[in-house]
Amino acid sequence: MFGALLALVLAYLAFAVPAALVVGLVYWFTGEMDLREHGSPVAPKVALVALVVALLLSGFGAKGCVMGCAPNYSDGTRVGIVTKMTRKGLVWKSWDGTIAMGASSPAGKDNTLQPVQFDFSVADPAVVQTLQNKLTTGERVTVHYHEWINSPIQYGHDYIITEAR
């Protein structure tokens, strides 16, 4: 619960602060920074409309981030042969890999085959060890994954492997 609330607050700030800065910059550049000085009935209305639009956009953005930043967007199972496992990242190191799931022929082209690959990230060290063992032996692996709409920054891909056998 606390994590979702924190994500909502951070997402709201990420959208509301830039919107408020844009409104402030518009008034600064147009010379209408102090609305009381001008006495114009139009300037407060413009400010009110800009504020309402900024709040609405930031609210929709925060809701979209909280709803889309959950790991339960989709989940499923894939089967194939692990062809690559790498540990990479500048700040957060993550294990990323690729599973070759076979090949398919594009529509209308019978003589060509396109490889079908599944790119993923792994957070659990036990799953990493299982995938590395399958990589060295060349055996087929069955993985269960969760897909994020907006994956966290520490992962390289939207698909996070949670189980491998």
N, C-alpha and C positions, 0 to 999 in steps of 0.2 A: 504494500500500500504506500509506504513512504517513498519507494523508488518511483512509482507512477506519479505521485504528487510532485516530487522533485523534477521529474522529466517535464511535467506540465508547466511548472514555474519557469524552468530554464527555456523551454520552447517559447513561452509567452514573452519572456525577456528578449529572446533572440529575434522575435518579430516586432515587438512593441518599441524597443529602443531605436532600431533603425528607422522605423516609421515616424517616430517623434522627431528624430534628427532631421529627416527629410522635410517635415512640416516646418521646423525651425529654420532650416536653411532657405526654404522658399520665402519665408517672411523676411529673413535677413537680406536676401538678394533683392527683393522687391521694395525694401525700405519700409516695410510695415511691421517692424519688430515690436514697437510699442503701440498696441491697438488703442489705448486710451488717449494717446497724443493726437491721433487723427480724427477721432470722433465720428468715423465713417460707420454707418450701420451695416455696410456690406462686409467689411473686414471681419467682424466677429462671426458673421454667418459663415464665411469661408473657413475660418478657423474651426468652428463647430463641425462643419461638414467634413473637413479634413481629419479632425480628431475622431469622429464617428467611423469614418472609413478605415482609419488606421487601427482602431480598436477591433472592428469587425474582421479585418484581414489578419490581424495578429491572433485573434481568437480562433479563426478557421485554421490558421497555420499551426497553432499549438495543438488543436484537436487532431489535425492530420498527422502531426509528428508523434503524438502519444499513441494514436491508434495504429499508425504505420510502423512504429519503432518496436513493436512487439514481435517476438520470435514465432508467433503462431499464425503467421499469414498463411502458410501452407506447410505440410509435411508429407513425407512419402518415402519410398524405397527405390533405390537404383541398384543395378547389378552390372558389373563389368570388371575390367582388369585395371589395377592401379598402374599408371604410367609415369607419374611424377609426384614427388613429395618434396616441398621446400619449406624452410623456415626463414621468413623474411619480415622486414619492417624496420623503420628507423627508431621509433619510440617504443611501440608495442610489437613484440615479436609474435607472429602467428604462423601456424602450420597451414600451408595451402597445398592443394593437390589437384590432380586430374585423373578421372577414370575414363578409359576408352570403353564405350558401350557397344561398339560395332560400327557398321557403316550403312548408309542408306543412299539410294539413287534419287537425285532430284527429279521432279516432275518433268517429263518430256525428254530426259537424257538417260537412256538405258545403258550406255556403255561406261558411265562414270560413277564412281562411288565416293561419297563424302563421309569422312569420319564423324562419328557422333561422340562428342566429349562432354563430360560433366565436370565443371570446375567447382571447387568447394574449399571451405576452411574447416579446421578442427580445433576445438578448445580443450578436449579431454586428453591428457597424456596417454592413458591406456588405449584409447582409440587410435592415437598416432602410432603407438607401438604395433598394434594389430595391422594397420595399413602399411607400415614399413615392412613388416614380415611378409605380407602379401605382395608387396612390390618386389622384394628380392626373390621370392619363389615363383612369381608370375601366375599365381592362382587367382581364380575369380573371387570377387568379394561382393558381399551384399551389405549395403550401407543404408541406414535410416537417417533422414535429414529433416531439419526445420529450415524454412525459408523466411527471411526478413524482407520487408519492403525497403526499409532503410537500415542497412546493417550497421552495427556499432563500428566505430572508427578502428578498433583493434583487429577487426577481421577484414580479409582481403576480398571476400566474396559474400554474396547474400545467402548462400546455402551453407549451413553449419551442420557437419556430420556429428550425430550424437551416439551412434552405435555402428559397429562394423563386425561382420562375422564371415 
